[in-house]
């Protein structure tokens, strides 16, 4: 995966998950991928790329992360 991408939007947690933040990303190239970068307490946990999905899917994943529905899972 290319390390060149652009930031599309940001999401911030509230209440119990105020320490969470997520950014939706789009890679550059002829066949762009969408993904999210997840943060907790200001520290980047990593990026999940969704190769077979669109921007709306990435936005939903970002929202789910900051709401506590989705958690970061290390490979």
mmCIF file of the N, C-alpha and C atoms, coordinates in Angstrom:
data_MODEL
# 
_entry.id   MODEL 
# 
loop_
_atom_site.group_PDB 
_atom_site.id 
_atom_site.type_symbol 
_atom_site.label_atom_id 
_atom_site.label_alt_id 
_atom_site.label_comp_id 
_atom_site.label_asym_id 
_atom_site.label_entity_id 
_atom_site.label_seq_id 
_atom_site.pdbx_PDB_ins_code 
_atom_site.Cartn_x 
_atom_site.Cartn_y 
_atom_site.Cartn_z 
_atom_site.occupancy 
_atom_site.B_iso_or_equiv 
_atom_site.pdbx_formal_charge 
_atom_site.auth_seq_id 
_atom_site.auth_comp_id 
_atom_site.auth_asym_id 
_atom_site.auth_atom_id 
_atom_site.pdbx_PDB_model_num 
ATOM 1   N N  . UNK A 1 1  ? 0.853   -1.184 0.000   1.00 0.00 ? 1  UNK A N  1 
ATOM 2   C CA . UNK A 1 1  ? 0.000   0.000  0.000   1.00 0.00 ? 1  UNK A CA 1 
ATOM 3   C C  . UNK A 1 1  ? 0.889   1.233  0.000   1.00 0.00 ? 1  UNK A C  1 
ATOM 4   N N  . UNK A 1 2  ? 0.529   2.173  -0.816  1.00 0.00 ? 2  UNK A N  1 
ATOM 5   C CA . UNK A 1 2  ? 1.273   3.433  -0.898  1.00 0.00 ? 2  UNK A CA 1 
ATOM 6   C C  . UNK A 1 2  ? 1.139   4.210  0.400   1.00 0.00 ? 2  UNK A C  1 
ATOM 7   N N  . UNK A 1 3  ? 2.170   4.956  0.748   1.00 0.00 ? 3  UNK A N  1 
ATOM 8   C CA . UNK A 1 3  ? 2.077   5.804  1.931   1.00 0.00 ? 3  UNK A CA 1 
ATOM 9   C C  . UNK A 1 3  ? 1.628   7.211  1.557   1.00 0.00 ? 3  UNK A C  1 
ATOM 10  N N  . UNK A 1 4  ? 1.161   7.377  0.315   1.00 0.00 ? 4  UNK A N  1 
ATOM 11  C CA . UNK A 1 4  ? 0.665   8.676  -0.124  1.00 0.00 ? 4  UNK A CA 1 
ATOM 12  C C  . UNK A 1 4  ? -0.853  8.655  -0.118  1.00 0.00 ? 4  UNK A C  1 
ATOM 13  N N  . UNK A 1 5  ? -1.410  9.550  0.676   1.00 0.00 ? 5  UNK A N  1 
ATOM 14  C CA . UNK A 1 5  ? -2.860  9.603  0.797   1.00 0.00 ? 5  UNK A CA 1 
ATOM 15  C C  . UNK A 1 5  ? -3.280  11.000 1.218   1.00 0.00 ? 5  UNK A C  1 
ATOM 16  N N  . UNK A 1 6  ? -4.575  11.269 1.080   1.00 0.00 ? 6  UNK A N  1 
ATOM 17  C CA . UNK A 1 6  ? -5.095  12.564 1.499   1.00 0.00 ? 6  UNK A CA 1 
ATOM 18  C C  . UNK A 1 6  ? -6.157  12.370 2.580   1.00 0.00 ? 6  UNK A C  1 
ATOM 19  N N  . UNK A 1 7  ? -6.230  13.350 3.436   1.00 0.00 ? 7  UNK A N  1 
ATOM 20  C CA . UNK A 1 7  ? -7.216  13.375 4.500   1.00 0.00 ? 7  UNK A CA 1 
ATOM 21  C C  . UNK A 1 7  ? -8.548  13.851 3.922   1.00 0.00 ? 7  UNK A C  1 
ATOM 22  N N  . UNK A 1 8  ? -9.610  13.097 4.192   1.00 0.00 ? 8  UNK A N  1 
ATOM 23  C CA . UNK A 1 8  ? -10.938 13.472 3.713   1.00 0.00 ? 8  UNK A CA 1 
ATOM 24  C C  . UNK A 1 8  ? -11.787 14.098 4.811   1.00 0.00 ? 8  UNK A C  1 
ATOM 25  N N  . UNK A 1 9  ? -11.776 13.510 6.001   1.00 0.00 ? 9  UNK A N  1 
ATOM 26  C CA . UNK A 1 9  ? -12.594 14.034 7.098   1.00 0.00 ? 9  UNK A CA 1 
ATOM 27  C C  . UNK A 1 9  ? -12.069 13.517 8.432   1.00 0.00 ? 9  UNK A C  1 
ATOM 28  N N  . UNK A 1 10 ? -12.541 14.154 9.510   1.00 0.00 ? 10 UNK A N  1 
ATOM 29  C CA . UNK A 1 10 ? -12.131 13.783 10.864  1.00 0.00 ? 10 UNK A CA 1 
ATOM 30  C C  . UNK A 1 10 ? -13.362 13.567 11.726  1.00 0.00 ? 10 UNK A C  1 
ATOM 31  N N  . UNK A 1 11 ? -13.251 12.625 12.650  1.00 0.00 ? 11 UNK A N  1 
ATOM 32  C CA . UNK A 1 11 ? -14.327 12.326 13.588  1.00 0.00 ? 11 UNK A CA 1 
ATOM 33  C C  . UNK A 1 11 ? -13.740 12.299 14.989  1.00 0.00 ? 11 UNK A C  1 
ATOM 34  N N  . UNK A 1 12 ? -14.486 12.826 15.948  1.00 0.00 ? 12 UNK A N  1 
ATOM 35  C CA . UNK A 1 12 ? -14.034 12.861 17.336  1.00 0.00 ? 12 UNK A CA 1 
ATOM 36  C C  . UNK A 1 12 ? -15.048 12.211 18.241  1.00 0.00 ? 12 UNK A C  1 
ATOM 37  N N  . UNK A 1 13 ? -14.548 11.452 19.207  1.00 0.00 ? 13 UNK A N  1 
ATOM 38  C CA . UNK A 1 13 ? -15.418 10.800 20.169  1.00 0.00 ? 13 UNK A CA 1 
ATOM 39  C C  . UNK A 1 13 ? -15.926 11.782 21.211  1.00 0.00 ? 13 UNK A C  1 
ATOM 40  N N  . UNK A 1 14 ? -16.967 11.373 21.910  1.00 0.00 ? 14 UNK A N  1 
ATOM 41  C CA . UNK A 1 14 ? -17.539 12.173 22.992  1.00 0.00 ? 14 UNK A CA 1 
ATOM 42  C C  . UNK A 1 14 ? -17.806 11.270 24.188  1.00 0.00 ? 14 UNK A C  1 
ATOM 43  N N  . UNK A 1 15 ? -18.103 11.889 25.318  1.00 0.00 ? 15 UNK A N  1 
ATOM 44  C CA . UNK A 1 15 ? -18.451 11.133 26.518  1.00 0.00 ? 15 UNK A CA 1 
ATOM 45  C C  . UNK A 1 15 ? -17.374 10.136 26.884  1.00 0.00 ? 15 UNK A C  1 
ATOM 46  N N  . UNK A 1 16 ? -17.768 8.895  27.040  1.00 0.00 ? 16 UNK A N  1 
ATOM 47  C CA . UNK A 1 16 ? -16.877 7.808  27.433  1.00 0.00 ? 16 UNK A CA 1 
ATOM 48  C C  . UNK A 1 16 ? -15.726 7.609  26.438  1.00 0.00 ? 16 UNK A C  1 
ATOM 49  N N  . UNK A 1 17 ? -15.941 8.012  25.174  1.00 0.00 ? 17 UNK A N  1 
ATOM 50  C CA . UNK A 1 17 ? -14.936 7.800  24.126  1.00 0.00 ? 17 UNK A CA 1 
ATOM 51  C C  . UNK A 1 17 ? -14.324 9.114  23.630  1.00 0.00 ? 17 UNK A C  1 
ATOM 52  N N  . UNK A 1 18 ? -14.281 10.122 24.499  1.00 0.00 ? 18 UNK A N  1 
ATOM 53  C CA . UNK A 1 18 ? -13.736 11.431 24.132  1.00 0.00 ? 18 UNK A CA 1 
ATOM 54  C C  . UNK A 1 18 ? -12.259 11.349 23.743  1.00 0.00 ? 18 UNK A C  1 
ATOM 55  N N  . UNK A 1 19 ? -11.568 10.305 24.164  1.00 0.00 ? 19 UNK A N  1 
ATOM 56  C CA . UNK A 1 19 ? -10.148 10.148 23.850  1.00 0.00 ? 19 UNK A CA 1 
ATOM 57  C C  . UNK A 1 19 ? -9.903  9.530  22.468  1.00 0.00 ? 19 UNK A C  1 
ATOM 58  N N  . UNK A 1 20 ? -10.967 9.279  21.711  1.00 0.00 ? 20 UNK A N  1 
ATOM 59  C CA . UNK A 1 20 ? -10.824 8.664  20.389  1.00 0.00 ? 20 UNK A CA 1 
ATOM 60  C C  . UNK A 1 20 ? -10.996 9.686  19.267  1.00 0.00 ? 20 UNK A C  1 
ATOM 61  N N  . UNK A 1 21 ? -10.225 9.459  18.205  1.00 0.00 ? 21 UNK A N  1 
ATOM 62  C CA . UNK A 1 21 ? -10.325 10.277 16.997  1.00 0.00 ? 21 UNK A CA 1 
ATOM 63  C C  . UNK A 1 21 ? -10.092 9.356  15.806  1.00 0.00 ? 21 UNK A C  1 
ATOM 64  N N  . UNK A 1 22 ? -10.751 9.650  14.690  1.00 0.00 ? 22 UNK A N  1 
ATOM 65  C CA . UNK A 1 22 ? -10.525 8.887  13.465  1.00 0.00 ? 22 UNK A CA 1 
ATOM 66  C C  . UNK A 1 22 ? -10.506 9.841  12.284  1.00 0.00 ? 22 UNK A C  1 
ATOM 67  N N  . UNK A 1 23 ? -9.687  9.507  11.299  1.00 0.00 ? 23 UNK A N  1 
ATOM 68  C CA . UNK A 1 23 ? -9.606  10.276 10.060  1.00 0.00 ? 23 UNK A CA 1 
ATOM 69  C C  . UNK A 1 23 ? -9.923  9.341  8.899   1.00 0.00 ? 23 UNK A C  1 
ATOM 70  N N  . UNK A 1 24 ? -10.743 9.795  7.959   1.00 0.00 ? 24 UNK A N  1 
ATOM 71  C CA . UNK A 1 24 ? -10.947 9.016  6.742   1.00 0.00 ? 24 UNK A CA 1 
ATOM 72  C C  . UNK A 1 24 ? -9.908  9.465  5.723   1.00 0.00 ? 24 UNK A C  1 
ATOM 73  N N  . UNK A 1 25 ? -9.365  8.490  4.990   1.00 0.00 ? 25 UNK A N  1 
ATOM 74  C CA . UNK A 1 25 ? -8.263  8.728  4.067   1.00 0.00 ? 25 UNK A CA 1 
ATOM 75  C C  . UNK A 1 25 ? -8.577  8.140  2.692   1.00 0.00 ? 25 UNK A C  1 
ATOM 76  N N  . UNK A 1 26 ? -7.936  8.705  1.676   1.00 0.00 ? 26 UNK A N  1 
ATOM 77  C CA . UNK A 1 26 ? -8.026  8.186  0.304   1.00 0.00 ? 26 UNK A CA 1 
ATOM 78  C C  . UNK A 1 26 ? -6.615  8.119  -0.241  1.00 0.00 ? 26 UNK A C  1 
ATOM 79  N N  . UNK A 1 27 ? -6.243  6.956  -0.767  1.00 0.00 ? 27 UNK A N  1 
ATOM 80  C CA . UNK A 1 27 ? -4.911  6.814  -1.364  1.00 0.00 ? 27 UNK A CA 1 
ATOM 81  C C  . UNK A 1 27 ? -4.918  7.438  -2.748  1.00 0.00 ? 27 UNK A C  1 
ATOM 82  N N  . UNK A 1 28 ? -3.737  7.769  -3.231  1.00 0.00 ? 28 UNK A N  1 
ATOM 83  C CA . UNK A 1 28 ? -3.580  8.300  -4.582  1.00 0.00 ? 28 UNK A CA 1 
ATOM 84  C C  . UNK A 1 28 ? -3.377  7.145  -5.555  1.00 0.00 ? 28 UNK A C  1 
ATOM 85  N N  . UNK A 1 29 ? -3.616  7.397  -6.811  1.00 0.00 ? 29 UNK A N  1 
ATOM 86  C CA . UNK A 1 29 ? -3.364  6.397  -7.835  1.00 0.00 ? 29 UNK A CA 1 
ATOM 87  C C  . UNK A 1 29 ? -4.588  6.148  -8.692  1.00 0.00 ? 29 UNK A C  1 
ATOM 88  N N  . UNK A 1 30 ? -4.410  5.278  -9.675  1.00 0.00 ? 30 UNK A N  1 
ATOM 89  C CA . UNK A 1 30 ? -5.491  4.961  -10.604 1.00 0.00 ? 30 UNK A CA 1 
ATOM 90  C C  . UNK A 1 30 ? -6.633  4.205  -9.937  1.00 0.00 ? 30 UNK A C  1 
ATOM 91  N N  . UNK A 1 31 ? -6.330  3.421  -8.926  1.00 0.00 ? 31 UNK A N  1 
ATOM 92  C CA . UNK A 1 31 ? -7.344  2.649  -8.205  1.00 0.00 ? 31 UNK A CA 1 
ATOM 93  C C  . UNK A 1 31 ? -7.243  2.986  -6.723  1.00 0.00 ? 31 UNK A C  1 
ATOM 94  N N  . UNK A 1 32 ? -7.832  4.111  -6.322  1.00 0.00 ? 32 UNK A N  1 
ATOM 95  C CA . UNK A 1 32 ? -7.683  4.549  -4.929  1.00 0.00 ? 32 UNK A CA 1 
ATOM 96  C C  . UNK A 1 32 ? -8.398  3.627  -3.944  1.00 0.00 ? 32 UNK A C  1 
ATOM 97  N N  . UNK A 1 33 ? -7.839  3.568  -2.756  1.00 0.00 ? 33 UNK A N  1 
ATOM 98  C CA . UNK A 1 33 ? -8.440  2.840  -1.647  1.00 0.00 ? 33 UNK A CA 1 
ATOM 99  C C  . UNK A 1 33 ? -8.859  3.853  -0.603  1.00 0.00 ? 33 UNK A C  1 
ATOM 100 N N  . UNK A 1 34 ? -9.851  3.483  0.187   1.00 0.00 ? 34 UNK A N  1 
ATOM 101 C CA . UNK A 1 34 ? -10.292 4.313  1.304   1.00 0.00 ? 34 UNK A CA 1 
ATOM 102 C C  . UNK A 1 34 ? -9.948  3.594  2.594   1.00 0.00 ? 34 UNK A C  1 
ATOM 103 N N  . UNK A 1 35 ? -9.711  4.376  3.627   1.00 0.00 ? 35 UNK A N  1 
ATOM 104 C CA . UNK A 1 35 ? -9.367  3.779  4.903   1.00 0.00 ? 35 UNK A CA 1 
ATOM 105 C C  . UNK A 1 35 ? -9.536  4.767  6.029   1.00 0.00 ? 35 UNK A C  1 
ATOM 106 N N  . UNK A 1 36 ? -9.187  4.324  7.222   1.00 0.00 ? 36 UNK A N  1 
ATOM 107 C CA . UNK A 1 36 ? -9.245  5.205  8.397   1.00 0.00 ? 36 UNK A CA 1 
ATOM 108 C C  . UNK A 1 36 ? -7.965  5.067  9.210   1.00 0.00 ? 36 UNK A C  1 
ATOM 109 N N  . UNK A 1 37 ? -7.542  6.196  9.771   1.00 0.00 ? 37 UNK A N  1 
ATOM 110 C CA . UNK A 1 37 ? -6.463  6.212  10.767  1.00 0.00 ? 37 UNK A CA 1 
ATOM 111 C C  . UNK A 1 37 ? -7.147  6.417  12.105  1.00 0.00 ? 37 UNK A C  1 
ATOM 112 N N  . UNK A 1 38 ? -6.828  5.561  13.072  1.00 0.00 ? 38 UNK A N  1 
ATOM 113 C CA . UNK A 1 38 ? -7.440  5.630  14.399  1.00 0.00 ? 38 UNK A CA 1 
ATOM 114 C C  . UNK A 1 38 ? -6.435  6.155  15.425  1.00 0.00 ? 38 UNK A C  1 
ATOM 115 N N  . UNK A 1 39 ? -6.938  6.974  16.322  1.00 0.00 ? 39 UNK A N  1 
ATOM 116 C CA . UNK A 1 39 ? -6.132  7.555  17.398  1.00 0.00 ? 39 UNK A CA 1 
ATOM 117 C C  . UNK A 1 39 ? -6.803  7.267  18.734  1.00 0.00 ? 39 UNK A C  1 
ATOM 118 N N  . UNK A 1 40 ? -5.992  7.168  19.759  1.00 0.00 ? 40 UNK A N  1 
ATOM 119 C CA . UNK A 1 40 ? -6.497  7.135  21.124  1.00 0.00 ? 40 UNK A CA 1 
ATOM 120 C C  . UNK A 1 40 ? -5.529  7.974  21.959  1.00 0.00 ? 40 UNK A C  1 
ATOM 121 N N  . UNK A 1 41 ? -6.073  8.888  22.717  1.00 0.00 ? 41 UNK A N  1 
ATOM 122 C CA . UNK A 1 41 ? -5.273  9.810  23.532  1.00 0.00 ? 41 UNK A CA 1 
ATOM 123 C C  . UNK A 1 41 ? -4.218  10.535 22.685  1.00 0.00 ? 41 UNK A C  1 
ATOM 124 N N  . UNK A 1 42 ? -4.571  10.880 21.448  1.00 0.00 ? 42 UNK A N  1 
ATOM 125 C CA . UNK A 1 42 ? -3.680  11.623 20.568  1.00 0.00 ? 42 UNK A CA 1 
ATOM 126 C C  . UNK A 1 42 ? -2.619  10.789 19.870  1.00 0.00 ? 42 UNK A C  1 
ATOM 127 N N  . UNK A 1 43 ? -2.541  9.502  20.168  1.00 0.00 ? 43 UNK A N  1 
ATOM 128 C CA . UNK A 1 43 ? -1.533  8.622  19.573  1.00 0.00 ? 43 UNK A CA 1 
ATOM 129 C C  . UNK A 1 43 ? -2.143  7.818  18.429  1.00 0.00 ? 43 UNK A C  1 
ATOM 130 N N  . UNK A 1 44 ? -1.488  7.854  17.278  1.00 0.00 ? 44 UNK A N  1 
ATOM 131 C CA . UNK A 1 44 ? -1.960  7.090  16.129  1.00 0.00 ? 44 UNK A CA 1 
ATOM 132 C C  . UNK A 1 44 ? -1.761  5.599  16.372  1.00 0.00 ? 44 UNK A C  1 
ATOM 133 N N  . UNK A 1 45 ? -2.830  4.832  16.207  1.00 0.00 ? 45 UNK A N  1 
ATOM 134 C CA . UNK A 1 45 ? -2.759  3.384  16.376  1.00 0.00 ? 45 UNK A CA 1 
ATOM 135 C C  . UNK A 1 45 ? -2.418  2.686  15.063  1.00 0.00 ? 45 UNK A C  1 
ATOM 136 N N  . UNK A 1 46 ? -2.793  3.292  13.968  1.00 0.00 ? 46 UNK A N  1 
ATOM 137 C CA . UNK A 1 46 ? -2.527  2.697  12.669  1.00 0.00 ? 46 UNK A CA 1 
ATOM 138 C C  . UNK A 1 46 ? -3.642  3.014  11.685  1.00 0.00 ? 46 UNK A C  1 
ATOM 139 N N  . UNK A 1 47 ? -3.478  2.511  10.473  1.00 0.00 ? 47 UNK A N  1 
ATOM 140 C CA . UNK A 1 47 ? -4.440  2.738  9.398   1.00 0.00 ? 47 UNK A CA 1 
ATOM 141 C C  . UNK A 1 47 ? -5.016  1.404  8.964   1.00 0.00 ? 47 UNK A C  1 
ATOM 142 N N  . UNK A 1 48 ? -6.333  1.364  8.786   1.00 0.00 ? 48 UNK A N  1 
ATOM 143 C CA . UNK A 1 48 ? -7.013  0.228  8.172   1.00 0.00 ? 48 UNK A CA 1 
ATOM 144 C C  . UNK A 1 48 ? -7.442  0.663  6.773   1.00 0.00 ? 48 UNK A C  1 
ATOM 145 N N  . UNK A 1 49 ? -7.032  -0.087 5.757   1.00 0.00 ? 49 UNK A N  1 
ATOM 146 C CA . UNK A 1 49 ? -7.444  0.189  4.379   1.00 0.00 ? 49 UNK A CA 1 
ATOM 147 C C  . UNK A 1 49 ? -8.546  -0.773 3.986   1.00 0.00 ? 49 UNK A C  1 
ATOM 148 N N  . UNK A 1 50 ? -9.538  -0.255 3.266   1.00 0.00 ? 50 UNK A N  1 
ATOM 149 C CA . UNK A 1 50 ? -10.677 -1.055 2.814   1.00 0.00 ? 50 UNK A CA 1 
ATOM 150 C C  . UNK A 1 50 ? -10.637 -1.118 1.296   1.00 0.00 ? 50 UNK A C  1 
ATOM 151 N N  . UNK A 1 51 ? -9.918  -2.094 0.765   1.00 0.00 ? 51 UNK A N  1 
ATOM 152 C CA . UNK A 1 51 ? -9.649  -2.176 -0.666  1.00 0.00 ? 51 UNK A CA 1 
ATOM 153 C C  . UNK A 1 51 ? -10.897 -2.409 -1.511  1.00 0.00 ? 51 UNK A C  1 
ATOM 154 N N  . UNK A 1 52 ? -11.867 -3.090 -0.992  1.00 0.00 ? 52 UNK A N  1 
ATOM 155 C CA . UNK A 1 52 ? -13.054 -3.430 -1.790  1.00 0.00 ? 52 UNK A CA 1 
ATOM 156 C C  . UNK A 1 52 ? -14.264 -2.563 -1.428  1.00 0.00 ? 52 UNK A C  1 
ATOM 157 N N  . UNK A 1 53 ? -14.019 -1.413 -0.781  1.00 0.00 ? 53 UNK A N  1 
ATOM 158 C CA . UNK A 1 53 ? -15.133 -0.588 -0.306  1.00 0.00 ? 53 UNK A CA 1 
ATOM 159 C C  . UNK A 1 53 ? -14.959 0.865  -0.729  1.00 0.00 ? 53 UNK A C  1 
ATOM 160 N N  . UNK A 1 54 ? -16.021 1.640  -0.555  1.00 0.00 ? 54 UNK A N  1 
ATOM 161 C CA . UNK A 1 54 ? -16.028 3.037  -0.986  1.00 0.00 ? 54 UNK A CA 1 
ATOM 162 C C  . UNK A 1 54 ? -15.837 3.988  0.198   1.00 0.00 ? 54 UNK A C  1 
ATOM 163 N N  . UNK A 1 55 ? -15.912 5.285  -0.103  1.00 0.00 ? 55 UNK A N  1 
ATOM 164 C CA . UNK A 1 55 ? -15.711 6.319  0.912   1.00 0.00 ? 55 UNK A CA 1 
ATOM 165 C C  . UNK A 1 55 ? -16.753 6.236  2.023   1.00 0.00 ? 55 UNK A C  1 
ATOM 166 N N  . UNK A 1 56 ? -17.989 5.948  1.663   1.00 0.00 ? 56 UNK A N  1 
ATOM 167 C CA . UNK A 1 56 ? -19.046 5.861  2.682   1.00 0.00 ? 56 UNK A CA 1 
ATOM 168 C C  . UNK A 1 56 ? -18.752 4.747  3.691   1.00 0.00 ? 56 UNK A C  1 
ATOM 169 N N  . UNK A 1 57 ? -18.199 3.657  3.223   1.00 0.00 ? 57 UNK A N  1 
ATOM 170 C CA . UNK A 1 57 ? -17.836 2.552  4.117   1.00 0.00 ? 57 UNK A CA 1 
ATOM 171 C C  . UNK A 1 57 ? -16.781 3.018  5.121   1.00 0.00 ? 57 UNK A C  1 
ATOM 172 N N  . UNK A 1 58 ? -15.771 3.737  4.633   1.00 0.00 ? 58 UNK A N  1 
ATOM 173 C CA . UNK A 1 58 ? -14.716 4.250  5.510   1.00 0.00 ? 58 UNK A CA 1 
ATOM 174 C C  . UNK A 1 58 ? -15.286 5.250  6.513   1.00 0.00 ? 58 UNK A C  1 
ATOM 175 N N  . UNK A 1 59 ? -16.188 6.115  6.070   1.00 0.00 ? 59 UNK A N  1 
ATOM 176 C CA . UNK A 1 59 ? -16.815 7.073  6.975   1.00 0.00 ? 59 UNK A CA 1 
ATOM 177 C C  . UNK A 1 59 ? -17.591 6.354  8.079   1.00 0.00 ? 59 UNK A C  1 
ATOM 178 N N  . UNK A 1 60 ? -18.310 5.315  7.721   1.00 0.00 ? 60 UNK A N  1 
ATOM 179 C CA . UNK A 1 60 ? -19.052 4.538  8.725   1.00 0.00 ? 60 UNK A CA 1 
ATOM 180 C C  . UNK A 1 60 ? -18.111 3.879  9.716   1.00 0.00 ? 60 UNK A C  1 
ATOM 181 N N  . UNK A 1 61 ? -16.994 3.342  9.225   1.00 0.00 ? 61 UNK A N  1 
ATOM 182 C CA . UNK A 1 61 ? -16.009 2.719  10.112  1.00 0.00 ? 61 UNK A CA 1 
ATOM 183 C C  . UNK A 1 61 ? -15.426 3.747  11.079  1.00 0.00 ? 61 UNK A C  1 
ATOM 184 N N  . UNK A 1 62 ? -15.138 4.947  10.581  1.00 0.00 ? 62 UNK A N  1 
ATOM 185 C CA . UNK A 1 62 ? -14.601 6.014  11.439  1.00 0.00 ? 62 UNK A CA 1 
ATOM 186 C C  . UNK A 1 62 ? -15.621 6.408  12.517  1.00 0.00 ? 62 UNK A C  1 
ATOM 187 N N  . UNK A 1 63 ? -16.867 6.565  12.123  1.00 0.00 ? 63 UNK A N  1 
ATOM 188 C CA . UNK A 1 63 ? -17.919 6.891  13.092  1.00 0.00 ? 63 UNK A CA 1 
ATOM 189 C C  . UNK A 1 63 ? -18.051 5.793  14.134  1.00 0.00 ? 63 UNK A C  1 
ATOM 190 N N  . UNK A 1 64 ? -18.049 4.552  13.681  1.00 0.00 ? 64 UNK A N  1 
ATOM 191 C CA . UNK A 1 64 ? -18.168 3.429  14.615  1.00 0.00 ? 64 UNK A CA 1 
ATOM 192 C C  . UNK A 1 64 ? -17.009 3.381  15.589  1.00 0.00 ? 64 UNK A C  1 
ATOM 193 N N  . UNK A 1 65 ? -15.815 3.737  15.142  1.00 0.00 ? 65 UNK A N  1 
ATOM 194 C CA . UNK A 1 65 ? -14.661 3.742  16.040  1.00 0.00 ? 65 UNK A CA 1 
ATOM 195 C C  . UNK A 1 65 ? -14.823 4.797  17.138  1.00 0.00 ? 65 UNK A C  1 
ATOM 196 N N  . UNK A 1 66 ? -15.170 6.020  16.764  1.00 0.00 ? 66 UNK A N  1 
ATOM 197 C CA . UNK A 1 66 ? -15.267 7.076  17.783  1.00 0.00 ? 66 UNK A CA 1 
ATOM 198 C C  . UNK A 1 66 ? -16.478 6.885  18.698  1.00 0.00 ? 66 UNK A C  1 
ATOM 199 N N  . UNK A 1 67 ? -17.462 6.104  18.268  1.00 0.00 ? 67 UNK A N  1 
ATOM 200 C CA . UNK A 1 67 ? -18.622 5.798  19.110  1.00 0.00 ? 67 UNK A CA 1 
ATOM 201 C C  . UNK A 1 67 ? -18.388 4.585  20.013  1.00 0.00 ? 67 UNK A C  1 
ATOM 202 N N  . UNK A 1 68 ? -17.262 3.897  19.817  1.00 0.00 ? 68 UNK A N  1 
ATOM 203 C CA . UNK A 1 68 ? -16.954 2.721  20.641  1.00 0.00 ? 68 UNK A CA 1 
ATOM 204 C C  . UNK A 1 68 ? -17.560 1.429  20.117  1.00 0.00 ? 68 UNK A C  1 
ATOM 205 N N  . UNK A 1 69 ? -18.173 1.466  18.948  1.00 0.00 ? 69 UNK A N  1 
ATOM 206 C CA . UNK A 1 69 ? -18.767 0.266  18.349  1.00 0.00 ? 69 UNK A CA 1 
ATOM 207 C C  . UNK A 1 69 ? -17.672 -0.611 17.748  1.00 0.00 ? 69 UNK A C  1 
ATOM 208 N N  . UNK A 1 70 ? -16.687 0.035  17.142  1.00 0.00 ? 70 UNK A N  1 
ATOM 209 C CA . UNK A 1 70 ? -15.541 -0.643 16.520  1.00 0.00 ? 70 UNK A CA 1 
ATOM 210 C C  . UNK A 1 70 ? -14.312 -0.373 17.367  1.00 0.00 ? 70 UNK A C  1 
ATOM 211 N N  . UNK A 1 71 ? -13.458 -1.350 17.469  1.00 0.00 ? 71 UNK A N  1 
ATOM 212 C CA . UNK A 1 71 ? -12.188 -1.192 18.180  1.00 0.00 ? 71 UNK A CA 1 
ATOM 213 C C  . UNK A 1 71 ? -11.029 -1.439 17.236  1.00 0.00 ? 71 UNK A C  1 
ATOM 214 N N  . UNK A 1 72 ? -9.882  -0.880 17.562  1.00 0.00 ? 72 UNK A N  1 
ATOM 215 C CA . UNK A 1 72 ? -8.671  -1.111 16.778  1.00 0.00 ? 72 UNK A CA 1 
ATOM 216 C C  . UNK A 1 72 ? -8.174  -2.516 17.065  1.00 0.00 ? 72 UNK A C  1 
ATOM 217 N N  . UNK A 1 73 ? -7.903  -3.266 16.014  1.00 0.00 ? 73 UNK A N  1 
ATOM 218 C CA . UNK A 1 73 ? -7.390  -4.617 16.173  1.00 0.00 ? 73 UNK A CA 1 
ATOM 219 C C  . UNK A 1 73 ? -6.059  -4.724 15.466  1.00 0.00 ? 73 UNK A C  1 
ATOM 220 N N  . UNK A 1 74 ? -5.048  -5.116 16.198  1.00 0.00 ? 74 UNK A N  1 
ATOM 221 C CA . UNK A 1 74 ? -3.717  -5.287 15.605  1.00 0.00 ? 74 UNK A CA 1 
ATOM 222 C C  . UNK A 1 74 ? -3.679  -6.619 14.879  1.00 0.00 ? 74 UNK A C  1 
ATOM 223 N N  . UNK A 1 75 ? -2.934  -6.642 13.762  1.00 0.00 ? 75 UNK A N  1 
ATOM 224 C CA . UNK A 1 75 ? -2.804  -7.897 12.993  1.00 0.00 ? 75 UNK A CA 1 
ATOM 225 C C  . UNK A 1 75 ? -2.029  -8.939 13.745  1.00 0.00 ? 75 UNK A C  1 
# 
